[in-house]
Structures are given as C-alpha cells and as structure tokens.
Amino acid sequence: MVMEQEEGGVNTKLDKLIEVLEPKSKRTKKPKLPKLKKGKLLQNNALVCYMMDNHIAALEYVKIENDYIYLRKTNTYHLATAGNVMNLKIGNKLIPFIIQPTWSLEGLTKLTFDPVEHYNKTIEANKGSNPQKVLITLMEQANLKIKGKMGGKTTLWVIIGIIIVLYMIMQLAGKGG
C-alpha cells in the first residue's frame, strides 16, 4: 500500500521502466542523391527531379546538350534553358538542378511551381510531351516491322498482288480480242 501512494504507484513505475528499456524509434532516413563525380559536374550535367504522370518523383543526373535534356526512363526530350535550371546547395557545392514534369517540355520555374496547374496549362497550350512519346513509339514499331519478319510477309503479299493484277489484265486482254 505504501508503494501505490508514491507518485502513481507500481504501474506508473513499470511504464517508465518499459519506456527506458524499449529501443528508440528508428530515425527517418534522408533521401540519398545519386552520386556524381566532380568531372561529370564540369561536363554540363544537372540533377533532374522528374515527376511522372502518376506523381512519382525520381532523381537522376542528366547531361544538358544544346539546351535540352533527355530522360531515358520516359524516352523524351525537354528544355533546359537558363530559366529552367536552378542551383541546389548541398554542403558547400552548388549543383545545377531542374524540376521536370514528364508531361511538359519545359521544367518548373518560380512562375509555374504548382504541378496540377502547370499540367493543365501545358495541355491547354499544346506543349505536352505525350504526343512525342506516341510518335517515337510508332516510329520504333514501324522501323521494327521493316527490318523484322513483317518485311518478308509484306513482300510475299505484294508479289501475290502483282500476280493477281497480271492475271486480271491477261483475262481482260483475252476477252477484248
């Protein structure tokens, strides 16, 4: 009875003991940036945070060539002009940084930083990159058909068509004379 009267009793002391003995909760991990050597940084590479259509973001170092960047994951080209490139400070280094929605040809700037609003404006202005993906896919498929098995089948059908046309011409010439 004496123990229960001291500052909340045995249950309170057991709860405090359990709290002390329990392992501390895991600390949240910071996202790791892709590694980049100093030489590549001097070769006009930028850290690109690209947002997919399903609002998943990924980080990748991409080379800027002729004011364009090429995203391998989406197979599209996007503008990387001076207005689209920001500087990201990591430690004492300033790294070129681009926030690029994959649905747009232009990256986000301080004027267009709301992704939903930016997506709607992009679609209304017909600056979307979705038609580019469709065209690239169609061109790749057409190229495969010419080089692949379809080339032989197409040639066979053309030859059969020519034979039928020649047969019809011979039949019409035979009836006319």
C-alpha positions as CSV (number, residue, x, y, z in Angstrom):
1,M,0.0,0.0,0.0
2,V,2.9,2.3,0.6
3,M,4.2,1.8,-2.9
4,E,0.8,2.7,-4.6
5,Q,0.8,6.1,-2.8
6,E,4.2,7.1,-4.1
7,E,3.9,9.1,-7.3
8,G,1.3,7.0,-9.2
9,G,2.2,3.5,-7.9
10,V,3.9,0.4,-9.3
11,N,2.1,0.6,-12.7
12,T,3.5,4.0,-13.4
13,K,7.0,3.0,-12.5
14,L,6.7,-0.1,-14.7
15,D,5.6,2.0,-17.6
16,K,8.6,4.3,-17.1
17,L,10.9,1.3,-16.9
18,I,9.5,-0.1,-20.1
19,E,9.9,3.2,-21.9
20,V,13.6,3.3,-20.9
21,L,14.3,-0.3,-21.9
22,E,12.5,-0.1,-25.3
23,P,14.7,0.7,-28.3
24,K,14.4,4.2,-29.6
25,S,12.3,4.6,-32.7
26,K,14.2,4.4,-35.9
27,R,15.3,7.8,-37.3
28,T,13.9,8.8,-40.6
29,K,16.4,8.3,-43.4
30,K,17.3,11.2,-45.6
31,P,16.9,10.5,-49.3
32,K,20.2,9.7,-51.0
33,L,21.1,11.6,-54.0
34,P,22.7,9.8,-57.0
35,K,26.5,10.0,-56.8
36,L,28.2,12.3,-59.3
37,K,31.9,12.7,-59.8
38,K,33.3,16.2,-60.0
39,G,34.4,15.7,-63.6
40,K,30.9,14.9,-64.7
41,L,29.7,18.1,-62.9
42,L,32.1,20.1,-65.0
43,Q,30.7,18.3,-68.2
44,N,27.4,20.2,-68.0
45,N,25.4,17.6,-66.0
46,A,22.4,18.6,-63.9
47,L,20.5,16.9,-61.1
48,V,17.0,16.4,-62.5
49,C,14.0,15.7,-60.3
50,Y,11.4,14.5,-62.8
51,M,7.8,13.9,-61.9
52,M,6.0,11.1,-63.6
53,D,2.3,11.3,-64.8
54,N,1.4,9.3,-61.7
55,H,3.1,11.9,-59.4
56,I,6.1,9.8,-58.5
57,A,9.3,11.7,-58.4
58,A,12.8,10.4,-59.2
59,L,16.3,11.9,-59.1
60,E,18.8,11.4,-61.9
61,Y,21.9,13.2,-63.2
62,V,21.4,14.1,-66.8
63,K,23.7,15.8,-69.3
64,I,22.5,19.1,-70.8
65,E,23.2,19.2,-74.5
66,N,22.1,22.1,-76.8
67,D,19.6,23.4,-74.1
68,Y,17.9,20.0,-73.9
69,I,17.9,17.1,-71.6
70,Y,17.0,13.5,-72.5
71,L,15.1,11.4,-69.9
72,R,15.9,7.7,-70.5
73,K,13.1,6.5,-68.3
74,T,10.4,8.3,-70.3
75,N,12.2,8.4,-73.6
76,T,11.6,12.2,-74.1
77,Y,13.5,15.4,-74.6
78,H,12.8,18.5,-72.5
79,L,14.0,22.1,-72.5
80,A,16.9,23.0,-70.1
81,T,17.4,26.7,-70.7
82,A,18.9,29.1,-68.1
83,G,15.4,30.0,-66.8
84,N,14.6,26.3,-66.1
85,V,17.9,25.5,-64.3
86,M,18.1,26.3,-60.6
87,N,21.0,25.7,-58.2
88,L,20.7,23.2,-55.4
89,K,23.1,23.8,-52.5
90,I,24.5,20.5,-51.0
91,G,27.1,21.3,-48.4
92,N,29.3,23.9,-49.9
93,K,28.6,22.9,-53.5
94,L,26.0,24.4,-55.9
95,I,24.7,21.8,-58.3
96,P,22.5,22.6,-61.3
97,F,19.0,21.4,-60.5
98,I,16.0,21.0,-62.7
99,I,12.4,20.1,-61.7
100,Q,11.0,18.5,-64.8
101,P,7.4,17.2,-65.1
102,T,7.4,14.4,-67.7
103,W,4.2,15.7,-69.2
104,S,5.7,19.0,-70.2
105,L,8.5,20.1,-72.5
106,E,9.5,22.9,-70.0
107,G,10.7,22.5,-66.4
108,L,9.1,24.1,-63.5
109,T,10.2,27.7,-62.6
110,K,9.2,30.0,-59.9
111,L,6.3,31.2,-62.1
112,T,4.9,27.7,-62.7
113,F,5.6,25.8,-59.5
114,D,2.1,24.2,-58.9
115,P,2.3,20.8,-60.7
116,V,-1.5,20.5,-61.2
117,E,-1.9,24.0,-62.5
118,H,1.2,23.5,-64.7
119,Y,-0.1,20.3,-66.1
120,N,-3.4,22.0,-67.1
121,K,-1.7,25.0,-68.6
122,T,0.6,22.7,-70.6
123,I,-2.2,20.7,-72.1
124,E,-4.2,23.8,-72.9
125,A,-1.1,25.4,-74.7
126,N,-0.4,22.2,-76.6
127,K,3.1,21.9,-75.2
128,G,2.7,18.4,-73.8
129,S,5.3,15.7,-74.4
130,N,2.7,12.9,-74.7
131,P,2.4,13.1,-78.5
132,Q,6.2,12.9,-78.7
133,K,6.2,9.6,-76.8
134,V,3.5,8.3,-79.2
135,L,5.4,9.3,-82.3
136,I,8.6,7.8,-81.0
137,T,6.9,4.6,-80.2
138,L,5.2,4.5,-83.6
139,M,8.5,5.2,-85.4
140,E,10.2,2.4,-83.4
141,Q,7.4,-0.1,-84.2
142,A,7.5,0.9,-87.9
143,N,11.2,0.5,-88.0
144,L,11.0,-2.9,-86.5
145,K,8.3,-4.0,-89.0
146,I,10.5,-3.1,-91.9
147,K,13.6,-4.8,-90.6
148,G,11.9,-7.8,-88.9
149,K,9.7,-10.7,-90.1
150,M,7.0,-8.4,-91.4
151,G,9.2,-7.3,-94.3
152,G,9.2,-10.9,-95.7
153,K,5.4,-11.2,-95.3
154,T,4.8,-7.8,-96.9
155,T,7.0,-8.7,-99.9
156,L,5.1,-12.0,-100.3
157,W,1.7,-10.2,-100.3
158,V,3.0,-7.6,-102.8
159,I,4.2,-10.4,-105.1
160,I,0.8,-12.2,-104.8
161,G,-1.0,-8.9,-105.5
162,I,1.1,-8.3,-108.7
163,I,0.4,-11.9,-109.9
164,I,-3.4,-11.4,-109.4
165,V,-3.3,-8.0,-111.2
166,L,-1.3,-9.5,-114.1
167,Y,-3.8,-12.4,-114.3
168,M,-6.7,-10.0,-114.4
169,I,-5.1,-7.9,-117.1
170,M,-4.5,-11.1,-119.2
171,Q,-8.1,-12.2,-118.7
172,L,-9.4,-8.8,-119.8
173,A,-7.0,-8.7,-122.7
174,G,-8.2,-12.2,-123.8
175,K,-11.8,-11.2,-123.7
176,G,-11.3,-8.0,-125.6
177,G,-9.5,-9.6,-128.6
